[in-house]
Amino acid sequence: MSRLKSFCALCLCLLALALHAPAAQADAASALARFAEDSFPETAKAIEELGASGDARAQIILESLAAARLFVDPASRAVYWRTASGVLHEAASGAPVATPPAGLQPVRINNRLRTAIQNELGALTLMAPDPARRRAAAESLFKARDPAALAPLENALKAEKDPAIARAFAQARAAILLASAGASNEQRIDSIALLRARADMGAIAALRSLHESASADAKGLAGDAVAAIEGRLRLMSHVQNVWYGLSLGSVLLLAAIGLAITFGVMGVINMAHGEMVMLGTYVTFLVQEAFRAHAPAWFDLSLPVALPLAFLATGLVGIAIERGVIRFLYGRPLETLLATWGVSLILQQAVRTAFGPTNREVGAPSYMSGAFDLFGLSVTWGRLWIIVFTLVVFGALLLALKRTSLGLHMRAVTQNRRMAASMGIRTPWVDAMTFGLGSGLAGIAGVALSQIDNVSPNLGQSYIIDSFMVVVFGGVGNLWGALVSAFALGVANKFLEPLAGAVLAKIFILVLLILFIQKRPRGLFALKGRAVEA
């Protein structure tokens, strides 16, 4: 008897499935026929029927309709969709069409139909296996706030196991309830609290869409929530500007730290310093090309390999410049400036001849790609790694200056060159090593800058003026002054950019810096050294 019951139940299930499939096909066929009517009301009914049909092709047909890629043949009244790549498919069967019929007409839609399409697509993907699609569906329904989507959304919320997606479903439900005339006062108050915790521009839009039938208490709570969210967003905007300023400051510090050493010890205005940065970016490019060609699986190691190579390459170029040009011009600052400017042009043209004038591609390792959210602050991994790297380089340089013989000699020459020479320090050797160290640090800066800027022969020109601003503002030869001035200029720049634009902000900062130098010619942290002796 139990076997007979099981057999009967199985037969009933199969019968139900057999009856449901033709019904779904009939619904889809009826919807496609309505598309051929070229009428907005009929198209609206077609969208609703297609969403309720359960047909496997419903989603792609609706997506094609939203993207203006759904067509009707006026002669046969058949419906077709075209993929983003241009392949035409028959909507009834889903089969690709080798020879498109002549005279296809696009199915017209208006704003109301676009909203209906968005709602149906959201409902279709609420139960999708892919979590990303379910989250996208929740965001779509959150923006649409259509009461018709409330029932499927509540069903999806009950079945959802992922806490993050369940929260997105609950927020979409709250937005719909606030805009709905039939929601109770308790539902609206709970929804207001939920959206206040979301605290973004979408939440503000949903709170402002509160239905006019809401109670005075609900309206007051919604207004308070909007004010609280706006205050938090203003605060986060300032925090975001500080973060961007610190990120820019780390870039400026990397570009200027080598210049601070050469300018402080040698008194040389090195206009070719930006080209040392540029050479570091091209070393990174060559290293990555070698990894792409010979060890693509180890591409993430390209930057750690490029760092010492860039330091050595640019350091050797710097020593060659000092020995070949600069050592003959000490004490003649104007001629040194002109000579290093000429060297910068030579290096630019050499790179342009070797690699061409166009930008070169430098990839980001996996650990520097993407971003994460930190208390509402969007933090990119690339910028975070550059800040950490800058601080590590700064700390290593301070350690080298305090704990090595070269650092001791450099500090002695900075404070009193003639006394250092009389004590047996080979000042020409210190000059060469100092220039090589400053150039090597510029090369390391180039490795980092290759991740956030275009690698081209003109890259160095973008940073030379900013580097001098950092050095002069902080105090010539003072590394702590360079650190403070770089981050101060970076943060000031990012706060002024929204008010005056990027160009005017930089001009304004330059004017302020000129006025500051009028009062404090030696910068924030004055350093006693050769300049004072002179």
C-alpha positions in Angstrom: 0.0 0.0 0.0 2.8 2.4 0.9 4.5 1.7 -2.5 1.2 2.4 -4.3 1.0 5.8 -2.5 4.6 6.7 -3.4 3.9 5.7 -7.0 0.8 7.9 -7.1 2.6 10.8 -5.6 5.4 10.5 -8.2 2.8 10.4 -11.0 1.1 13.6 -9.6 4.5 15.4 -9.5 5.4 14.5 -13.0 1.9 15.5 -14.2 2.3 18.9 -12.4 5.6 19.5 -14.0 4.3 18.5 -17.4 1.4 20.9 -17.1 3.6 23.7 -15.7 6.1 23.7 -18.6 3.6 24.3 -21.4 1.9 27.0 -19.2 5.3 28.8 -18.8 5.9 28.5 -22.5 2.4 29.8 -23.2 3.0 32.8 -20.9 6.3 33.5 -22.6 4.8 33.2 -26.1 1.9 35.5 -25.1 4.5 38.1 -23.7 6.5 38.0 -27.0 3.3 38.5 -29.0 2.6 41.7 -26.9 6.0 43.1 -27.7 5.0 43.0 -31.4 2.1 45.4 -30.8 4.4 48.5 -30.5 2.2 49.8 -27.6 3.5 51.0 -24.2 0.6 49.4 -22.3 1.0 46.1 -24.2 4.8 46.2 -23.6 4.1 46.7 -19.8 1.9 43.6 -19.8 4.5 41.7 -21.7 7.2 42.6 -19.1 5.0 41.5 -16.3 4.0 38.2 -18.0 7.6 37.5 -18.9 8.8 38.0 -15.3 6.1 35.7 -14.0 6.5 33.0 -16.7 9.6 31.4 -15.2 11.0 31.0 -18.7 14.8 30.5 -18.8 15.1 33.2 -21.4 13.1 35.9 -19.5 16.2 37.6 -18.0 18.1 37.9 -21.2 15.0 39.2 -23.1 14.4 41.8 -20.4 18.1 42.9 -20.3 18.0 43.2 -24.1 14.9 45.3 -23.9 16.5 47.6 -21.3 19.6 48.0 -23.5 17.6 48.7 -26.7 18.6 45.4 -28.2 15.2 43.8 -28.5 13.6 43.9 -32.0 10.4 42.9 -33.8 10.1 41.8 -37.4 6.9 43.7 -38.7 6.3 41.1 -41.4 6.4 37.9 -39.3 5.8 39.6 -35.9 8.7 37.5 -34.5 10.8 38.9 -31.7 14.6 38.9 -31.6 17.3 39.9 -29.2 20.9 40.9 -30.1 23.8 40.2 -27.7 26.4 42.9 -26.8 28.7 41.2 -29.3 26.2 41.7 -32.1 24.8 38.1 -32.5 21.1 38.0 -33.3 18.9 35.4 -31.5 15.2 34.4 -32.0 13.4 35.1 -28.8 10.9 32.2 -29.1 13.6 29.5 -29.4 16.8 31.2 -28.3 18.5 30.0 -31.4 21.1 32.3 -33.2 20.0 33.7 -36.5 22.6 33.5 -39.3 20.8 35.9 -41.7 18.9 38.7 -39.9 15.5 39.6 -41.5 15.3 42.9 -43.2 13.4 45.8 -41.5 13.8 44.9 -37.9 12.3 47.5 -35.6 13.4 48.1 -31.9 10.9 47.7 -29.2 10.2 51.2 -27.7 10.3 51.8 -24.0 9.8 54.9 -21.7 10.9 55.7 -18.2 8.0 53.9 -16.6 8.8 50.7 -18.5 12.4 51.0 -17.6 11.4 51.0 -13.9 9.2 48.0 -14.6 12.1 46.2 -16.3 14.4 46.9 -13.4 11.8 45.5 -10.9 11.3 42.3 -12.9 15.0 41.8 -13.3 15.5 42.3 -9.6 12.8 39.8 -8.8 14.2 37.2 -11.2 17.7 37.4 -9.6 16.6 37.5 -5.9 16.9 33.7 -5.7 19.9 33.3 -8.1 22.7 30.9 -7.0 25.3 33.6 -7.5 25.6 35.8 -4.4 26.8 38.8 -6.5 23.7 38.6 -8.6 21.4 38.5 -5.5 23.2 41.5 -4.0 22.8 43.4 -7.3 19.1 42.5 -7.3 18.8 43.9 -3.8 20.4 47.1 -4.8 18.2 47.4 -7.9 15.1 47.0 -5.8 16.4 49.4 -3.2 16.7 52.1 -5.9 13.4 51.3 -7.6 11.3 51.1 -4.4 8.4 49.5 -6.2 5.7 48.0 -3.9 5.0 45.2 -6.4 8.4 43.7 -5.6 7.7 43.5 -1.8 6.3 40.0 -1.8 9.1 38.3 -3.7 11.6 40.3 -1.7 10.2 39.1 1.6 10.3 35.5 0.4 13.9 35.9 -0.7 14.7 37.5 2.7 13.3 34.4 4.6 15.4 32.0 2.5 18.7 34.0 2.4 21.5 32.5 4.4 24.3 35.1 3.8 24.1 37.8 6.5 25.4 40.5 4.2 23.0 39.8 1.5 20.1 39.4 4.0 21.0 42.9 5.3 20.8 44.2 1.7 17.4 42.5 1.2 16.2 44.1 4.5 17.3 47.5 3.5 15.6 47.2 0.1 12.4 46.1 1.9 12.7 49.1 4.3 13.0 51.5 1.3 9.9 49.9 -0.3 7.9 50.2 2.9 8.8 53.8 3.4 7.5 54.7 -0.1 4.4 52.5 0.2 1.0 53.8 1.3 0.0 50.6 2.9 2.8 50.3 5.4 2.1 50.6 9.1 3.6 53.2 11.4 5.6 50.6 13.2 7.0 49.2 9.9 8.0 52.7 8.8 9.8 53.5 12.1 11.7 50.2 12.0 12.6 51.0 8.4 13.9 54.5 9.3 16.2 53.0 11.9 17.5 50.4 9.5 18.2 53.0 6.8 19.8 55.4 9.3 22.3 52.7 10.0 23.1 52.3 6.3 24.1 56.0 6.2 24.7 56.7 2.5 23.2 58.8 -0.2 20.9 56.0 -1.2 19.5 55.9 2.4 18.9 59.7 2.2 17.0 59.3 -1.0 14.9 56.5 0.5 14.2 58.5 3.6 13.1 61.5 1.6 10.7 59.3 -0.4 8.6 58.7 2.8 5.0 58.5 1.8 2.9 61.5 2.6 0.5 59.4 4.7 3.2 58.7 7.3 2.6 59.9 10.9 4.2 63.0 12.3 6.5 60.9 14.5 7.7 59.0 11.4 8.3 62.2 9.5 10.3 63.7 12.4 12.4 60.5 12.7 13.1 60.5 9.0 14.2 64.1 9.1 16.5 63.4 12.1 17.9 60.4 10.2 18.6 62.5 7.1 20.4 65.2 9.1 22.5 62.6 11.0 23.5 60.8 7.8 24.4 64.1 6.1 26.5 65.1 9.1 28.3 61.7 9.0 28.9 62.0 5.2 30.4 65.4 5.7 32.7 64.1 8.3 33.6 61.1 6.1 34.3 63.4 3.2 36.8 65.3 5.4 38.4 62.0 6.5 38.5 60.9 2.9 40.3 64.1 2.0 42.8 63.6 4.8 43.4 60.0 3.5 43.9 61.3 -0.1 46.2 64.0 1.2 48.3 61.5 3.1 48.5 59.4 0.0 49.6 62.3 -2.1 52.0 63.4 0.6 53.6 60.0 0.6 54.2 60.3 -3.2 55.6 63.8 -2.7 57.9 62.5 0.1 59.2 59.6 -2.0 59.9 62.0 -4.9 61.6 64.6 -2.7 63.5 62.6 -0.1 66.5 62.1 -2.4 66.5 65.7 -3.4 66.5 66.8 0.3 69.7 64.8 0.8 71.6 66.2 -2.3 70.4 69.7 -1.8 71.2 69.7 1.9 74.7 68.1 1.7 75.9 69.5 -1.5 73.9 72.7 -2.1 73.2 71.5 -5.7 69.9 72.4 -7.4 69.5 69.2 -9.4 66.9 69.7 -12.1 67.5 66.2 -13.4 66.1 64.7 -10.2 62.7 64.1 -11.8 64.5 62.1 -14.5 65.9 59.8 -11.9 62.3 59.1 -10.8 61.4 58.5 -14.5 64.4 56.0 -14.9 63.1 54.1 -11.9 59.7 53.6 -13.6 61.3 52.3 -16.8 63.5 49.9 -14.7 60.2 48.6 -13.3 58.8 48.3 -16.8 61.8 46.3 -18.0 61.6 43.9 -15.0 57.9 43.3 -15.5 58.5 42.6 -19.2 61.1 40.0 -18.2 58.6 38.4 -15.8 55.9 38.4 -18.4 58.1 36.7 -20.9 59.9 34.2 -18.7 58.1 33.7 -15.4 54.5 34.9 -15.6 53.5 32.8 -12.6 55.9 34.9 -10.5 54.7 38.3 -11.6 53.8 39.3 -8.1 57.5 39.3 -7.3 58.3 41.9 -10.0 58.1 44.9 -7.7 60.4 43.5 -5.0 62.9 42.6 -7.7 62.6 46.0 -9.4 63.3 47.9 -6.1 67.0 47.0 -5.7 67.6 47.1 -9.5 66.1 50.6 -9.7 68.2 51.8 -6.8 71.4 50.5 -8.3 70.7 51.7 -11.8 69.7 55.3 -10.9 72.4 55.5 -8.2 75.0 54.7 -10.8 73.6 57.2 -13.2 73.6 59.8 -10.4 77.3 59.1 -9.5 78.2 59.4 -13.2 76.4 62.8 -13.4 78.1 64.0 -10.3 81.6 62.9 -11.4 81.1 64.0 -15.0 79.3 67.3 -14.6 78.5 68.6 -11.2 81.9 68.3 -9.5 83.3 71.0 -11.8 80.5 73.4 -10.9 80.4 73.5 -7.1 79.9 77.0 -5.8 78.2 78.1 -9.0 74.6 77.4 -8.4 73.2 79.0 -11.5 75.5 77.1 -13.8 74.7 73.9 -11.9 71.0 74.5 -12.4 71.5 75.0 -16.1 73.8 72.0 -16.5 71.4 69.6 -14.6 68.5 71.0 -16.7 70.5 70.1 -19.8 71.1 66.6 -18.4 67.4 66.2 -17.8 66.7 67.0 -21.4 69.3 64.5 -22.5 67.9 61.7 -20.3 64.4 62.4 -21.5 65.4 62.2 -25.2 67.5 59.1 -24.6 64.5 57.3 -23.0 62.2 58.6 -25.8 64.6 57.2 -28.4 64.9 53.8 -26.6 61.3 53.2 -25.6 59.3 55.6 -27.7 57.2 58.7 -26.6 54.1 56.7 -25.7 53.1 55.5 -22.3 54.3 52.0 -21.2 52.2 49.5 -19.3 53.2 48.7 -15.8 50.9 46.2 -14.1 49.9 46.0 -10.4 50.6 42.8 -8.4 47.6 41.1 -6.9 48.4 42.4 -3.4 48.2 46.0 -4.7 44.9 45.6 -6.6 41.4 46.4 -5.3 40.2 48.2 -2.3 38.4 47.7 1.0 36.0 49.6 3.2 37.2 50.8 6.6 34.4 52.4 8.7 32.9 53.9 5.5 36.3 55.0 4.1 37.3 53.5 0.8 41.0 52.5 1.0 42.8 51.2 -2.1 45.5 48.6 -1.4 47.9 50.3 -3.9 47.8 53.6 -2.0 48.1 51.9 1.4 51.1 49.9 0.3 52.8 53.1 -1.0 52.3 54.9 2.3 53.7 52.0 4.2 56.6 51.7 1.8 57.3 55.4 2.1 57.5 55.2 5.8 59.8 52.2 5.6 62.1 53.9 3.2 62.1 57.0 5.5 62.9 55.0 8.5 65.7 53.0 6.7 67.2 56.3 5.5 67.2 57.8 9.0 68.9 54.6 10.3 71.5 54.7 7.6 72.3 58.3 8.4 72.7 57.6 12.1 74.3 54.2 12.1 76.6 54.0 9.1 80.0 55.7 8.4 78.6 57.2 5.2 75.8 58.7 7.2 78.2 60.1 9.8 80.4 61.7 7.1 77.3 63.1 5.3 76.1 64.8 8.5 79.6 66.1 9.1 79.9 67.6 5.6 76.4 69.1 6.0 77.3 70.9 9.2 80.8 72.1 8.4 82.4 71.0 5.1 85.9 72.6 5.8 86.1 71.2 9.2 85.1 67.7 7.9 87.8 67.9 5.3 90.4 68.9 7.8 89.5 65.9 9.9 90.4 63.6 7.0 86.9 63.0 5.5 87.1 62.7 1.7 84.5 65.3 0.8 84.5 64.6 -2.9 83.8 60.9 -2.2 81.0 61.9 0.2 79.6 64.2 -2.5 79.6 61.4 -5.1 78.0 58.8 -2.7 75.4 61.4 -1.5 74.4 62.2 -5.1 74.2 58.5 -5.9 72.1 57.8 -2.7 69.7 60.6 -3.6 69.4 59.4 -7.2 68.9 55.8 -6.0 66.1 57.0 -3.7 64.5 58.7 -6.6 64.7 55.5 -8.6 62.9 53.7 -5.7 60.3 56.4 -5.8 59.9 55.6 -9.5 59.0 52.0 -8.7 56.2 53.2 -6.5 55.0 55.9 -8.8 54.8 53.4 -11.7 51.7 52.0 -9.9 49.7 55.2 -9.8 51.0 57.3 -12.8 51.7 57.0 -16.5 55.2 55.6 -17.3 56.4 58.1 -20.0 59.6 60.1 -20.7 57.8 63.2 -19.3 56.9 61.7 -15.9 59.8 63.4 -14.0 58.6 66.9 -15.0 55.4 66.3 -13.0 57.2 66.0 -9.7 60.3 68.2 -9.9 58.5 71.4 -8.8 56.6 69.6 -6.1 59.8 68.0 -4.8 61.5 71.4 -4.5 58.4 72.8 -2.7 58.6 70.0 -0.2 62.3 70.5 0.4 62.2 74.3 0.7 59.0 74.3 2.9 60.4 71.7 5.3 63.9 73.1 5.6 66.8 72.4 3.3 68.5 69.1 4.3 66.1 68.3 7.1 64.5 64.9 6.6 61.9 65.4 9.3 61.0 68.7 7.7 60.5 67.0 4.4 58.2 64.4 6.0 56.1 67.1 7.7 56.0 69.4 4.7 55.1 66.6 2.2 52.1 65.4 4.2 51.0 69.0 5.0 51.2 70.0 1.3 49.4 66.8 0.3 46.5 67.3 2.7 46.2 71.0 1.9 46.1 70.3 -1.8 43.3 67.7 -1.4 41.2 70.1 0.8 41.6 73.0 -1.7 41.0 70.9 -4.9 37.2 70.6 -4.4 36.9 74.4 -3.8 39.2 75.8 -6.5 40.1 72.9 -8.9 43.4 71.1 -9.2 45.3 73.8 -11.1 44.1 76.8 -9.0 44.7 74.8 -5.8 48.3 74.2 -6.7 48.8 77.8 -7.6 47.2 78.9 -4.3 49.6 76.6 -2.4 52.6 78.0 -4.3 51.6 81.5 -3.5 51.2 80.6 0.2 54.6 78.9 0.2 56.2 82.0 -1.3 54.7 84.2 1.4 55.8 81.7 4.0 59.4 81.7 2.7 59.4 85.5 3.0 58.9 85.1 6.7 61.0 81.9 7.3 63.6 81.6 4.5 65.1 78.4 6.0 61.7 76.6 6.1 59.8 74.9 8.9 62.9 73.3 10.5 66.0 75.4 9.9 69.3 73.3 9.7 72.7 74.7 10.5 75.1 73.8 7.8 77.2 75.1 4.9 74.5 77.5 3.9 74.7 79.2 7.3 78.4 79.3 7.1 78.3 81.1 3.8 
